[in-house]
Amino acid sequence: MKSYHADKRGYYGDFGGAFIPEMLYPNCEDLRQNYLNIMEEPSFKEEFHQLLRDYVGRPTPLYFAKRLSEKYNTKIYLKREDLCHTGAHKVNNTIGQILMAKKLGKNRIIAETGAGQHGVATATVCALMGIECIVYMGEIDIARQAPNVARMKMLGAEVRPATSGSKTLKDATNEAIRDWINNPVDTHYIIGSVVGPHPYPDMVARFQSVISEEIKTQLQEKEGRENPDYVVACVGGGSNAAGAYYHYLDNPEVGIIAVEAAGKGIHSGESAATSALGKVGIIHGSKTLLMQTQDGQITEPYSISAGLDYPGVGPMHAHLYASGRGEFISITDDDAMKAGLELCKLEGIIPAIETSHALAIFEDRKFNPDDVVVVNLSGRGDKDLQNYIDYFKL
Ligand SMILES: *Cc1c(COP(=O)(O)O)cnc(C)c1O
């Protein structure tokens, strides 16, 4: 049977793999050879699930959104990742990777962050385990994201500015890779989404797959069946989406809907709609779709939501797009903001602006009245309050 999961070499169809400098090979190879065995160890599983339960607060509820469903005349369930400790799904992955690092005998963690959300999730688990944490962040992002920089510092992490190039995420990534090359023995690099060289996309997808594992059980209780008709998630790099789709990927009865950020419009020159605009290329060691110029330089992406402001997508999503297994929709800043405010008014939930993109599809994409549609509510909107205030002049 055709599978939409990674093969042994980390390929999803034509996408994925490990396109890395030779100097990085030993680090990735160590991880690649060990990650599946470690994840299978009973002691690993036990600690992972105990922390997900007692520290993260899992299982997160699957909530039937009654008023939202009435408005759009279909059955909408929200998977409440916004209720995870730290306010989003990212911590599922950082918990998994910190335990992985410990099993691999590493005692120093590095990460890179753009908006700071992954930096905070990484600093959190490093504090939890008492492990040294260095987060690379572009100088410009440090200035733009002061509250998250403060959070990381409070959690005991060192935030190192990347001062080269555009002084944003890709420059921070370069610094983190350089660090890893120089410290191959004691350091683990925690990547924050289903991106990067094999085995990262597959490993991160497996850590996040707890989301769809729980949806299956919860939907069975509520609807008498494990499978929704559709699973919807926003896609930056693609980790919350990968987790929400994971156990449904190879089940063609479940529709997969991926929502990207169209920014000020797909063809405005200010967007992050990778599937619509991307071409095949290599970013962060992975062959995937990315936004690039004619001569292959990465285009600076734009979205009102910091978490979707990424010029590529993970290889799983590139394959879901290219194969037609996934339906890809892009949503503008304006439509996302409107949908975010609507969820506040209809359900009393303030969503992250990333998530608001996923919620915005109901305006144009119609479903049948008896369709069961699960939307992954990837995060809460507290971090975006200033954006909401400025946009709506609150
Ligand atoms: C980081 C983030 C995203 C985007 O990242 P993915 O890897 O695509 O999930 C989406 N929603 C929230 C709340 C985030 O913090």
The ligand as an SDF file (V2000), in Angstrom:
LIG
                    3D

 15 15  0  0  0  0  0  0  0  0999 V2000
    4.7980   27.6430   15.8190 C   0  0  0  0  0  0  0  0  0  0  0  0
    3.3390   27.6360   15.7110 C   0  0  0  0  0  0  0  0  0  0  0  0
    2.6890   27.2090   14.5380 C   0  0  0  0  0  0  0  0  0  0  0  0
    3.4300   26.8230   13.2840 C   0  0  0  0  0  0  0  0  0  0  0  0
    4.3290   25.7800   13.4140 O   0  0  0  0  0  0  0  0  0  0  0  0
    4.0190   24.3250   12.8280 P   0  0  0  0  0  0  0  0  0  0  0  0
    5.3110   23.6150   12.9370 O   0  0  0  0  0  0  0  0  0  0  0  0
    3.5730   24.5130   11.4170 O   0  0  0  0  0  0  0  0  0  0  0  0
    2.9600   23.7440   13.6670 O   0  0  0  0  0  0  0  0  0  0  0  0
    1.3030   27.1540   14.5330 C   0  0  0  0  0  0  0  0  0  0  0  0
    0.5840   27.5370   15.6030 N   0  0  0  0  0  0  0  0  0  0  0  0
    1.1660   27.9640   16.7420 C   0  0  0  0  0  0  0  0  0  0  0  0
    0.3000   28.3680   17.8860 C   0  0  0  0  0  0  0  0  0  0  0  0
    2.5600   28.0320   16.8350 C   0  0  0  0  0  0  0  0  0  0  0  0
    3.1280   28.4690   17.9660 O   0  0  0  0  0  0  0  0  0  0  0  0
  1  2  1  0
  2  3  1  0
  2 14  2  0
  3  4  1  0
  3 10  2  0
  4  5  1  0
  5  6  1  0
  6  7  2  0
  6  8  1  0
  6  9  1  0
 10 11  1  0
 11 12  2  0
 12 13  1  0
 12 14  1  0
 14 15  1  0
M  END
$$$$
